[in-house]
């Protein structure tokens, strides 16, 4: 299971600068236009084989990675929602 979680967090870590910028600028309109799981699903279920950890996972583990990723995304959105201006 740690490999699946690593795969799910792989793209999340690539997006950390985006979320840091939103936290600093409080530009929540920009946050609403960002759909991180679309990119994740595209990488995870792409027909193209590459060297990424995601492309090497069996299908069932990809489904688990998607679940973990969506849970992480929800946690990030909850954090952003709590920081919104009143």
Secondary structure, 3 states (H helix, E strand, C coil): CHHHHHHHHHHHHHCHHHHHHHHHHCCHHHHHCCCHHHHHHHHHCCCCCCCCHHHHCCHHHHHHHHHHHHHHHHHHHHHHHHHCCC
